[in-house]
Amino acid sequence: MKNNIDKRVEELLSKMTIEEKIGQLHQSGVSIVGAFEVSFEELINMLTDGRITPKEFEEYMSNAEEDFHEDDIRAGRISSFNGVHGAEKVNRLQKIAVEESRLGIPLLIGADIIHGCKTTFPIPLAESCSWDEKLWEKTSEIAADEASSLGIAWTFAPMIDIARDPRWGRISEGAGEDPYLVSKFAVAKVKGFQGEDVSDPNRLLACAKHFVAYGACEGGRDYNTTDMSKQRLHEVYLPPFKAAVKAGCQTIMPAFNDLNGVPCSMNNYLLKDVLRNEYKFDGMLISDANAIHECVIHGAVENRKEAALKSLSAGLDMDMTSNCYIENVKKLTENGDLSIEDLDTAVKNVLRVKFRKGLFDNPYITDSNREKETVSNAKFRPLAKESALNSIVLLKNDGILPLKRDMKIGVVGNLADDKWETIGAWAIMADGDNCISVLEGIKNYKNDVSYEKCIEKDKINEEEVDKICSENDIIIAVVGEGRDMTGEASSKADITMPKVQQDLVKSILNRGKRVIIVLMNGRPLDLSWEDKNVNAIVEAWQLGTEMGNAVSDVLFGEFNPCGKLTTTFPYNVGQCPIYYNHPSTGRPAGKSKFTSKYLDMPVEPLYPFGYGLSYTTFKYNDLRAVFNNSGDLEVSIKVKNTGNMDGNEVVQVYVQDMVASRVRPVKELKSFKKVFIKSGEEMDISFLIKNDDLGYYNEEMNYITEKGTFKVFVGGSSKEVLDTEVEL
Ligand code: BGC
């Protein structure tokens, strides 16, 4: 099969003109003509930065005429589109490419299918809190099914950037701060999108992004510079990409940022040494939108021509919509700056992926019937609900939860009654009208709850607050950040609750009511005030299509919450970046003044990594750890459900290498299992951690596992753990 594809690639390449070769490296956007003349990307930018609402976006799209540059397709000048969808439209364009272009090379249609397509699943940060690999895989399989029925063959996902700073708005798009967990997430997502057989027309090619260290942007400001040691790069930021490549991920997108002074789009070390030579990646690289051009703005090259030269020579195969390749590569080969070998390598990488995807043999992956049958099919809703339920994290509960059906309950907040707010920042194809708002979900369970919005144009409507408080004893305040406050280009320096949202909670507390906060948001917030003052906090994120029903099941105890945080919630923004697996300092925080801490703030976070409450309690005991003859670490523990409700628990194993030739983190997640334990029952749980997984990069950048003492911690969060020491 492999040889066969290589042969077909070589044969095709030998027939191509230089223009056709360059065409294969060009991804086009769609121009929108009519409503106003902007590219599809610009329209998406307008949507993501809040200049237009999702509804306006849909309107523009349905009224505007799109220009697909059909003559360019016919002439072989376009390899791929970003964002085109709809079976009929895609097949029409594909027909031009396959039947009317000289060589009949099929188009590769890509789109951002991040957490669902029309049916929307929880935002990735939320979904990661389920710690459930099967679920992660299943939701991307269904997203792939829906998206491919619309003619899409390739998704720009999974986003597997490690994020340790909640100021960064794109923290919502990834799976949190831990390299081990994000690697598991990466593998599950690649499998779910691509399936066993990459050529399956019901699946999508995956694209691991953003390569790499995009989440380490200074100050948590999107697109900002990053600078770090090679050890940190390879121990923290690269592992998810290594895992994705190993899982067969077919495409990778370099990040916008520069790393140690070189933009990732033209970074030889990253794209060649690490990706191609070390990881043996044999798929295709696609730039981020306009990123090749932005090398000029970085000041890393003189002009667009040099940007094209440096990026292509570094191994960046396809240009996403900057037009730098299509405008310059011919000249670069003519004057000898770029070798034909380098050009051919890139073209072969693109063609190989198109062959693997099966597009040469089956260019029409869908039709209108399949689209009609698949899109928003009600059969996907149970999975949307299951993923939403498992993503919810109970952060605080003074005993008020679960609620009882006969209680008098009021619901407040503008977010409560908004279907579109459930879909999160990066769900451009989502159908908000098809989503269940939190209020609807609660009403589906108990239809006599009262609702008042209580917020009008960023002001509290005191009359409405009076009304709802006079009728009810318990108020569910659905508060948080709107979906436009996270995602791309949505960094924030203040991560407390938006003022009006917090004011609403205050005005209810002032009237002596008990308050349960249902949080809707896409980043960890500073909840130090809320934690002190309200009765319960349910972290519900943005959970997609079935959000309301899932939240209501948790509130009323129909489902026992089991989500665990995959990212640290700071006590205050001044602690950022903050993460549990930080290296040991020589002066850990202690009583003495001269230790590593703040004068005005705790050094601990508000809620640590791995944390999340349940309606039951779990007791851990009998921790054992031993190295076996192969040097692998065997760990076992007994976990008992000591409360009154059956429940899931995420049992987490952390390890610390106590003495090493480079300073090691205070603890690192090395394994986990999510288990269902009935009330009163006890379970024996065991783990095997490979010797190789206990290593690190030494000063010479050799990966080693050193002999010595290791501390093993097991528990239901990174803080509440039993520990023991063991010798290797
Ligand atoms: C984002 C990418 C996305 C691309 C294509 C960019 O702005 O950074 O994550 O895949 O747009 O839509």
Residues whose N, C-alpha, C, O or C-beta is under 5 A from the ligand:
A	BS01	BGC	D112 F156 D288 A289
